[in-house]
Amino acid sequence: MTAHSVTAATAATGVRTGGPEDDGPRIAEHVMGWTLVVVVAMLVTQLGLL
């Protein structure tokens, strides 16, 4: 099988590889991402790494 036929066969069967979902709750992802940024920033400042 060529790469193109494998891709076409995979797309036809609807197999997912664990990537980001198209219809997921985007606001929850943004809130969790920014929370992680704030926690890492607090950790860095508390440890005196900045």
DSSP file (Angstrom, degrees, kcal/mol; ACC not computed):
  #  RESIDUE AA STRUCTURE BP1 BP2  ACC     N-H-->O    O-->H-N    N-H-->O    O-->H-N    TCO  KAPPA ALPHA  PHI   PSI    X-CA   Y-CA   Z-CA
    1    1 A M              0   0    0      0, 0.0     2,-0.1     0, 0.0     0, 0.0   0.000 360.0 360.0 360.0 140.8    0.0    0.0    0.0
    2    2 A T     >  -     0   0    0      1,-0.1     4,-2.1     4,-0.0     5,-0.2  -0.429 360.0-106.0 -84.5 168.0    1.2    3.5   -0.7
    3    3 A A  H  > S+     0   0    0      1,-0.2     4,-2.2     2,-0.2     5,-0.2   0.869 120.5  53.1 -61.8 -36.4    1.0    6.3    1.8
    4    4 A H  H  > S+     0   0    0      1,-0.2     4,-2.3     2,-0.2    -1,-0.2   0.909 109.4  46.8 -67.6 -41.6   -1.9    7.8    0.0
    5    5 A S  H  > S+     0   0    0      2,-0.2     4,-2.3     1,-0.2    -1,-0.2   0.859 111.7  51.5 -70.8 -33.8   -4.0    4.6    0.0
    6    6 A V  H  X S+     0   0    0     -4,-2.1     4,-2.4     2,-0.2    -2,-0.2   0.922 111.4  47.7 -65.9 -43.1   -3.3    4.0    3.7
    7    7 A T  H  X S+     0   0    0     -4,-2.2     4,-2.3     1,-0.2    -2,-0.2   0.906 113.0  48.1 -63.2 -42.1   -4.4    7.5    4.5
    8    8 A A  H  X S+     0   0    0     -4,-2.3     4,-1.8     2,-0.2    -1,-0.2   0.890 112.2  48.9 -66.3 -39.5   -7.5    7.1    2.5
    9    9 A A  H  X S+     0   0    0     -4,-2.3     4,-1.5     2,-0.2    -2,-0.2   0.900 112.3  48.3 -67.6 -40.1   -8.3    3.8    4.1
   10   10 A T  H  X>S+     0   0    0     -4,-2.4     5,-1.3     1,-0.2     4,-1.0   0.905 112.1  48.9 -66.2 -41.7   -7.8    5.2    7.6
   11   11 A A  H  <5S+     0   0    0     -4,-2.3    -1,-0.2     1,-0.2    -2,-0.2   0.846 108.7  54.5 -66.4 -33.6  -10.0    8.2    6.8
   12   12 A A  H  <5S+     0   0    0     -4,-1.8    -1,-0.2     1,-0.2    -2,-0.2   0.850 109.1  46.7 -70.2 -33.9  -12.7    6.0    5.4
   13   13 A T  H  <5S-     0   0    0     -4,-1.5    -1,-0.2    -5,-0.1    -2,-0.2   0.652 105.5-127.4 -84.2 -14.7  -12.9    3.8    8.6
   14   14 A G  T  <5 +     0   0    0     -4,-1.0     2,-0.3     1,-0.2    -3,-0.2   0.769  43.3 170.7  77.4  26.1  -13.0    6.8   10.9
   15   15 A V      < -     0   0    0     -5,-1.3     2,-0.3     2,-0.0    -1,-0.2  -0.551  19.8-150.7 -74.0 129.8  -10.1    5.7   13.1
   16   16 A R        -     0   0    0     -2,-0.3    -1,-0.0     1,-0.1    -5,-0.0  -0.780  10.7-157.5-102.1 147.8   -8.9    8.3   15.5
   17   17 A T        -     0   0    0     -2,-0.3    -1,-0.1     0, 0.0    -2,-0.0   0.236  55.7 -90.6-108.7  12.8   -5.3    8.5   16.8
   18   18 A G  S    S+     0   0    0      1,-0.2     3,-0.1     2,-0.0    -2,-0.0   0.631  77.7 144.4  91.9  14.0   -5.9   10.5   20.0
   19   19 A G        -     0   0    0      1,-0.2    -1,-0.2     0, 0.0     2,-0.0  -0.119  62.1 -61.0 -75.1 179.6   -5.5   14.0   18.6
   20   20 A P        -     0   0    0      0, 0.0    -1,-0.2     0, 0.0     2,-0.2  -0.350  57.3-117.9 -64.8 142.0   -7.5   17.0   19.8
   21   21 A E        -     0   0    0      1,-0.1     3,-0.5    -3,-0.1     0, 0.0  -0.508   8.6-141.4 -80.5 149.5  -11.2   16.7   19.3
   22   22 A D  S    S+     0   0    0      1,-0.2    -1,-0.1    -2,-0.2     0, 0.0   0.760  99.1  40.1 -80.3 -25.4  -13.0   19.2   17.1
   23   23 A D  S    S+     0   0    0      2,-0.1    -1,-0.2     3,-0.0     3,-0.0   0.114  86.7 126.8-113.2  21.3  -16.1   19.5   19.2
   24   24 A G  S    S-     0   0    0     -3,-0.5     2,-1.3     1,-0.1     3,-0.1  -0.204  76.7 -83.3 -76.1 168.8  -14.5   19.5   22.7
   25   25 A P     >  -     0   0    0      0, 0.0     4,-1.5     0, 0.0     3,-0.2  -0.587  46.4-176.9 -74.5  95.9  -15.1   22.2   25.4
   26   26 A R  H  > S+     0   0    0     -2,-1.3     4,-2.1     1,-0.2     5,-0.2   0.840  77.1  58.0 -66.6 -34.6  -12.6   24.8   24.3
   27   27 A I  H  > S+     0   0    0      1,-0.2     4,-2.5     2,-0.2    -1,-0.2   0.892 104.6  51.7 -65.5 -37.5  -13.2   27.1   27.2
   28   28 A A  H  > S+     0   0    0     -3,-0.2     4,-2.5     1,-0.2    -1,-0.2   0.897 109.1  50.7 -64.7 -39.6  -12.3   24.4   29.7
   29   29 A E  H  X S+     0   0    0     -4,-1.5     4,-2.2     2,-0.2    -2,-0.2   0.902 111.4  47.9 -64.6 -40.3   -9.0   23.8   27.9
   30   30 A H  H  X S+     0   0    0     -4,-2.1     4,-2.6     2,-0.2     5,-0.2   0.917 112.5  48.3 -66.4 -43.4   -8.2   27.5   27.9
   31   31 A V  H  X S+     0   0    0     -4,-2.5     4,-2.1     1,-0.2    -2,-0.2   0.924 113.6  46.5 -64.1 -44.3   -9.0   27.8   31.6
   32   32 A M  H  X S+     0   0    0     -4,-2.5     4,-2.0     2,-0.2    -1,-0.2   0.878 112.5  51.4 -66.4 -36.6   -6.9   24.7   32.5
   33   33 A G  H  X S+     0   0    0     -4,-2.2     4,-1.9    -5,-0.2    -2,-0.2   0.932 112.0  44.7 -65.2 -45.8   -4.0   25.9   30.3
   34   34 A W  H  X S+     0   0    0     -4,-2.6     4,-2.3     2,-0.2    -2,-0.2   0.848 110.5  55.6 -68.7 -32.5   -3.9   29.4   31.9
   35   35 A T  H  X S+     0   0    0     -4,-2.1     4,-2.4    -5,-0.2    -1,-0.2   0.913 107.6  49.7 -63.1 -41.5   -4.2   27.8   35.4
   36   36 A L  H  X S+     0   0    0     -4,-2.0     4,-2.4     2,-0.2    -2,-0.2   0.899 109.3  51.9 -63.0 -40.7   -1.2   25.7   34.6
   37   37 A V  H  X S+     0   0    0     -4,-1.9     4,-2.3     1,-0.2    -2,-0.2   0.925 111.3  46.8 -61.2 -44.8    0.7   28.8   33.5
   38   38 A V  H  X S+     0   0    0     -4,-2.3     4,-2.4     2,-0.2    -2,-0.2   0.909 112.0  50.1 -65.6 -42.3   -0.1   30.6   36.7
   39   39 A V  H  X S+     0   0    0     -4,-2.4     4,-2.3     2,-0.2    -1,-0.2   0.911 112.0  47.4 -63.7 -42.5    0.9   27.6   38.9
   40   40 A V  H  X S+     0   0    0     -4,-2.4     4,-2.5     2,-0.2    -1,-0.2   0.906 111.7  50.8 -65.5 -40.6    4.2   27.3   37.1
   41   41 A A  H  X S+     0   0    0     -4,-2.3     4,-2.2     2,-0.2    -2,-0.2   0.901 110.9  48.5 -63.8 -40.5    4.9   31.0   37.4
   42   42 A M  H  X S+     0   0    0     -4,-2.4     4,-2.4     2,-0.2    -2,-0.2   0.907 111.9  49.8 -65.9 -40.5    4.1   30.9   41.2
   43   43 A L  H  X S+     0   0    0     -4,-2.3     4,-2.0     2,-0.2    -2,-0.2   0.914 110.4  49.9 -63.0 -43.9    6.4   27.9   41.6
   44   44 A V  H  <>S+     0   0    0     -4,-2.5     5,-2.3     1,-0.2     6,-0.5   0.910 113.9  44.7 -63.2 -42.9    9.2   29.6   39.7
   45   45 A T  H ><5S+     0   0    0     -4,-2.2     3,-0.6     1,-0.2    -1,-0.2   0.878 112.3  51.6 -71.3 -36.5    9.0   32.7   41.8
   46   46 A Q  H 3<5S+     0   0    0     -4,-2.4    -1,-0.2     1,-0.2    -2,-0.2   0.854 110.9  48.0 -67.9 -33.7    8.7   30.8   45.1
   47   47 A L  T 3<5S-     0   0    0     -4,-2.0    -1,-0.2    -5,-0.2    -2,-0.2   0.537 111.9-121.9 -83.3  -5.8   11.8   28.8   44.4
   48   48 A G  T < 5 +     0   0    0     -3,-0.6    -3,-0.2    -4,-0.5    -4,-0.1   0.782  69.6 135.2  73.0  27.5   13.7   31.9   43.4
   49   49 A L      <       0   0    0     -5,-2.3    -4,-0.2     1,-0.2    -5,-0.1   0.523 360.0 360.0 -84.6  -5.0   14.5   30.7   39.9
   50   50 A L              0   0    0     -6,-0.5    -1,-0.2    -5,-0.1    -5,-0.1   0.396 360.0 360.0-109.8 360.0   13.6   34.0   38.4
